[in-house]
């Protein structure tokens, strides 16, 4: 029996992607029951990341490994988006070795498991369960490689809209303008799809305002008549100036 346990842990270690977290539900589906996992823990092969989640003993795990577990093992839609996804794809002015804040987006009903919330990821986790889009748009997600595994993150097109969602609470207006200025190579067809499915009037108006302000070529290929921009004014910047075209308040120095 002991030899069988050792054979199984040998196979598990061989197949375990470095940096990845495995959940108890995933392990059980693959023939590793709780008693067996507890034996591996007491034997020093496996360590707990919290109730229901594990890492290889001595392995350095980070929030990427946790997202891998959420997406591939628990079926979560949770993904890095907004400013985080833009930073990971090289659209920020610089990429710090460790991001101070991680912006995650998911379906509105999705709640992060306790092991994820309680673990110290050495970054502030800002999770936005929203209904920002009416329906899933697969092209709005991209694969991102980290260590020995892949996770899904927002494409630049979707990231931009998610980033604007956080104005003004977490995202500054001036920085958002700089980030949008870098997005000269967006795919207009995907931008059109996302804008038509976006449920936030504020986000859509801001996106179009910045795109036009920075004179992006792809902006001219959008069909704005198909995008619901609502009615009435939106206060985005308190005490800001009203942009008459998009009916949003903006920083005075950003108005051409």
HUFENPE-V185314 format. One line per field, one symbol per residue. phi: phi as a letter, one per 20 degrees, with the letter a starting at -180 (. if undefined). psi: psi as a letter, one per 20 degrees, with the letter a starting at -180 (. if undefined). A space follows every 10 residues. Layout:
BEGIN
phi: ???
psi: ???
END
This chain:
BEGIN
phi: .fffffffff ffffefffne ddeffffffd ndfgffffff ffenecceeq fnbccfgnfe dcfffffgff feddmfegbf blffffffen eefbdfgcff cdedcbfgee cffffffefe elafededfc dfcfbfcgff dcecebldbd cecffgffgf ffffgefdfd cffffgffff ffeedfegff gfgfffefed fgffffgfgf ffgelfgfff eedffedfdm cneceddfme eeeffdlcec fgfeef
psi: gghgghgghg ggghioppiq ppqhggghhj jnrhhgghhh ghijhqqpir ojqqrqpiqo qahghghggg ghhikqipqp achghgghjj irhqoqhpph ppoqqrqhip pqqhhghiqo jkqppopnor lhqhqqnhii qqqpppdkrq rprqrhghgg ghghhjpjgi pqgghhgggh himikqohgg gggghhipio ggggggghgg gggjlphhhi jqnhhipoja rrqpogopjr qpohgilqpr phiip.
END
